[in-house]
Amino acid sequence: MRADFLGPNDSHGVIHEVRLIGSPMLLNSRPFLFGLLMVPSLAMLAPLALSAPLRVPIRPTGEAAAVLLILALAITPLHVLFGPSRWTLWLTRQRRAIGLAAFSYSAIHTVVFSASIGSLADIIAGMAWASMWTGWLAFASLAALALISNDASMRRLGRSWKRVQRLAYPAAVLTLAHWLLVTRDWTEALLWFAPLALLQIARAVVTLRRDKRRA
């Protein structure tokens, strides 16, 4: 099973150059989509320019990172369930931009949080709490994925590249745990993560049935 977080491959390992008929060429550009996805971060950080407390952007940037991670992990199940249509192929092609945007929001979230604490000693002490170390481990996992999100790393790592990509799954679990522990509100977190869980279950069922037919 592949993590399908940052890579451009479909379920058969084929890289698709998606060109949507009648769509603006910019929509097929990973840098453009990445930039578009990062635009909301300006609004999230804008209050800081008005001397708002540093804690203000912490929650929205963290939620944005989680939602984009969910979207990145939902792409392959959608491709398996609905087949290689134009929109699923476009999502597959743009998965890398979505994954990098998820990491970027998590990086902003981490930087702002660290700045709000203000003391390295306090940050380290806070790691004793599950609500904190789950977030730091999730960020470390996303950072590792972002580091290899390029064609050169794919060529250099070969088959190992896909194994590293599986870090996306523990990153998602850690993100969910961090969200639940910090907010203590299960409703919003589960509202976002439940569809991903259902998609992954449906993907597993469909894949199992296909494998049985081929056997």
Backbone torsions as a table, in degrees:
resi	resn	phi	psi	omega
1	MET	NA	132.1	-179.6
2	ARG	-96.3	151.1	179.7
3	ALA	-76.0	-35.1	175.3
4	ASP	57.8	42.7	-178.3
5	PHE	-90.6	-53.9	-173.7
6	LEU	-117.3	-8.2	-173.3
7	GLY	-82.8	160.1	-178.1
8	PRO	-94.8	2.5	-171.9
9	ASN	-82.3	152.1	173.4
10	ASP	-91.8	-171.6	-174.0
11	SER	-66.1	-13.1	178.1
12	HIS	-105.2	7.8	177.4
13	GLY	76.4	18.7	-178.7
14	VAL	-101.6	131.2	178.1
15	ILE	-85.2	125.1	-177.6
16	HIS	-104.4	131.1	170.2
17	GLU	-94.0	98.8	-173.1
18	VAL	-85.4	127.7	174.3
19	ARG	-127.2	107.4	-178.0
20	LEU	-83.7	124.3	-178.4
21	ILE	-64.5	127.5	177.2
22	GLY	81.1	0.9	-179.6
23	SER	-97.3	149.7	177.0
24	PRO	-59.5	140.2	-179.6
25	MET	-61.3	-27.6	-179.3
26	LEU	-60.8	-31.1	-179.5
27	LEU	-67.5	-18.0	177.6
28	ASN	-93.9	3.1	-178.9
29	SER	-95.4	121.9	177.5
30	ARG	-62.6	-46.3	178.8
31	PRO	-58.6	-38.7	179.7
32	PHE	-65.5	-46.3	-179.4
33	LEU	-63.9	-41.1	177.7
34	PHE	-58.8	-47.0	179.1
35	GLY	-61.6	-39.9	179.6
36	LEU	-63.5	-41.5	-179.8
37	LEU	-68.1	-25.0	-178.2
38	MET	-88.0	-9.4	-179.0
39	VAL	-56.7	-42.8	179.6
40	PRO	-59.4	-23.0	-180.0
41	SER	-63.4	-27.8	178.2
42	LEU	-64.7	-41.9	178.1
43	ALA	-68.6	-35.0	179.3
44	MET	-66.9	-35.0	-177.3
45	LEU	-90.5	-15.7	-176.1
46	ALA	-54.9	-39.3	-179.9
47	PRO	-57.5	-25.5	-179.7
48	LEU	-65.6	-30.7	178.0
49	ALA	-69.3	-17.3	178.9
50	LEU	-103.4	21.7	176.6
51	SER	67.4	28.1	175.0
52	ALA	-71.5	156.2	177.6
53	PRO	-59.4	148.2	-177.7
54	LEU	-61.5	-23.0	-177.5
55	ARG	-72.1	-16.3	-174.2
56	VAL	-57.0	-46.4	-177.9
57	PRO	-81.8	-2.9	-172.7
58	ILE	-61.9	-52.3	-176.4
59	ARG	-66.4	-48.9	-177.8
60	PRO	-62.8	-36.8	178.8
61	THR	-69.5	-36.3	177.2
62	GLY	-66.7	-41.6	178.9
63	GLU	-66.5	-38.2	177.5
64	ALA	-62.3	-41.4	178.1
65	ALA	-61.3	-43.7	-178.9
66	ALA	-64.7	-44.8	-177.9
67	VAL	-64.1	-41.4	179.3
68	LEU	-69.0	-35.4	175.3
69	LEU	-63.4	-42.9	177.4
70	ILE	-59.6	-45.3	179.8
71	LEU	-61.9	-43.3	-179.9
72	ALA	-61.1	-39.9	-178.9
73	LEU	-78.8	-16.0	-179.9
74	ALA	-84.6	-13.9	-171.5
75	ILE	-64.9	-48.1	-179.3
76	THR	-65.4	-43.9	173.9
77	PRO	-56.2	-40.1	177.4
78	LEU	-63.1	-40.2	179.3
79	HIS	-64.2	-41.8	179.8
80	VAL	-66.5	-41.6	-175.2
81	LEU	-75.8	-36.9	-173.8
82	PHE	-108.2	-5.0	177.4
83	GLY	80.3	177.8	-176.5
84	PRO	-79.5	67.0	175.5
85	SER	-83.7	174.2	-177.9
86	ARG	-61.8	-40.8	-176.5
87	TRP	-74.3	-34.8	177.5
88	THR	-71.2	-35.2	176.5
89	LEU	-68.1	-36.9	177.6
90	TRP	-64.7	-43.5	177.8
91	LEU	-61.8	-41.1	178.9
92	THR	-61.5	-43.6	179.4
93	ARG	-63.6	-35.4	-174.7
94	GLN	-95.0	6.9	-177.8
95	ARG	-58.8	-37.2	-179.0
96	ARG	-63.3	-43.4	179.0
97	ALA	-63.6	-39.8	179.5
98	ILE	-66.1	-43.2	178.9
99	GLY	-63.8	-41.7	178.8
100	LEU	-66.9	-34.1	176.3
101	ALA	-66.4	-39.0	176.9
102	ALA	-60.1	-45.8	178.1
103	PHE	-63.1	-41.7	-177.6
104	SER	-62.1	-42.3	176.8
105	TYR	-65.5	-38.0	178.6
106	SER	-66.8	-34.1	177.2
107	ALA	-66.4	-44.6	177.0
108	ILE	-61.6	-44.1	178.4
109	HIS	-56.6	-45.9	-177.9
110	THR	-67.5	-43.2	-179.3
111	VAL	-63.9	-46.1	-178.6
112	VAL	-65.5	-41.8	177.9
113	PHE	-60.8	-46.4	-179.2
114	SER	-61.9	-41.1	179.0
115	ALA	-64.9	-35.4	-179.8
116	SER	-68.9	-30.3	176.8
117	ILE	-74.6	-46.0	172.2
118	GLY	83.0	-10.5	-177.6
119	SER	-134.8	125.0	178.7
120	LEU	-60.9	-38.0	179.5
121	ALA	-61.9	-41.2	179.7
122	ASP	-68.7	-36.9	177.9
123	ILE	-63.2	-46.3	179.9
124	ILE	-63.4	-42.1	178.8
125	ALA	-62.7	-35.3	-179.1
126	GLY	-67.7	-19.2	-179.6
127	MET	-68.2	-9.3	175.3
128	ALA	-69.6	-20.1	-179.6
129	TRP	-90.2	136.4	-179.5
130	ALA	-59.7	-33.5	-179.7
131	SER	-63.0	-24.1	-179.5
132	MET	-94.5	-48.6	-175.8
133	TRP	-68.9	-24.7	174.0
134	THR	-65.6	-39.0	178.3
135	GLY	-67.2	-42.3	179.8
136	TRP	-65.9	-39.1	178.4
137	LEU	-68.1	-37.9	176.8
138	ALA	-62.3	-43.6	178.9
139	PHE	-64.0	-41.6	178.6
140	ALA	-61.6	-39.6	178.6
141	SER	-64.8	-44.6	178.9
142	LEU	-65.5	-36.1	178.5
143	ALA	-64.4	-41.1	178.0
144	ALA	-63.2	-40.4	178.6
145	LEU	-66.4	-42.1	180.0
146	ALA	-64.6	-34.7	-178.1
147	LEU	-62.6	-32.3	-178.5
148	ILE	-103.2	15.0	-179.0
149	SER	-84.1	65.0	177.8
150	ASN	-158.7	156.9	-176.2
151	ASP	-64.9	-33.1	-179.9
152	ALA	-62.9	-41.3	178.5
153	SER	-67.1	-36.7	177.5
154	MET	-60.9	-43.4	-179.8
155	ARG	-69.3	-41.4	-176.3
156	ARG	-69.8	-40.5	-176.7
157	LEU	-83.7	-22.9	179.9
158	GLY	60.7	-130.6	-178.4
159	ARG	-67.2	-24.7	179.3
160	SER	-64.4	-23.8	-179.0
161	TRP	-59.0	-42.1	-179.9
162	LYS	-67.4	-34.6	178.8
163	ARG	-66.1	-39.4	177.5
164	VAL	-64.6	-35.1	-179.4
165	GLN	-60.6	-22.4	-179.6
166	ARG	-67.4	-10.6	173.9
167	LEU	-60.3	-19.4	-179.9
168	ALA	-61.9	-32.9	-179.1
169	TYR	-69.0	-53.0	174.9
170	PRO	-61.9	-30.8	176.9
171	ALA	-61.8	-40.8	179.5
172	ALA	-67.4	-42.3	179.2
173	VAL	-64.2	-43.6	178.8
174	LEU	-64.6	-38.0	177.9
175	THR	-63.2	-43.9	177.7
176	LEU	-62.1	-45.7	-179.8
177	ALA	-62.1	-43.0	178.7
178	HIS	-60.6	-45.9	-179.8
179	TRP	-59.8	-47.6	-177.7
180	LEU	-65.8	-41.9	-176.8
181	LEU	-71.1	-35.0	-178.2
182	VAL	-75.9	-45.7	-174.8
183	THR	-88.7	-25.7	-175.4
184	ARG	57.0	25.8	178.0
185	ASP	-125.4	106.3	-174.8
186	TRP	-75.9	-22.6	-170.8
187	THR	-60.3	-56.7	-174.4
188	GLU	-66.6	-43.9	-178.8
189	ALA	-62.0	-47.2	-179.2
190	LEU	-69.3	-28.8	177.1
191	LEU	-61.8	-34.7	178.6
192	TRP	-83.5	-40.4	-173.2
193	PHE	-83.9	-24.9	-178.9
194	ALA	-59.4	-45.5	177.8
195	PRO	-59.3	-37.2	178.0
196	LEU	-64.3	-43.4	178.9
197	ALA	-61.6	-42.9	179.2
198	LEU	-64.7	-39.6	177.7
199	LEU	-63.8	-41.2	-179.7
200	GLN	-67.0	-37.9	176.4
201	ILE	-65.0	-45.6	179.1
202	ALA	-62.2	-39.4	177.7
203	ARG	-60.9	-44.4	-179.3
204	ALA	-63.6	-41.0	179.9
205	VAL	-64.2	-47.6	-179.2
206	VAL	-62.9	-43.1	-179.8
207	THR	-63.8	-41.4	179.0
208	LEU	-63.0	-41.5	179.3
209	ARG	-65.9	-39.9	178.8
210	ARG	-64.2	-41.1	179.6
211	ASP	-65.3	-36.7	178.7
212	LYS	-67.5	-37.8	179.1
213	ARG	-66.6	-33.2	-178.8
214	ARG	-77.6	-23.3	-177.0
215	ALA	-70.5	NA	NA
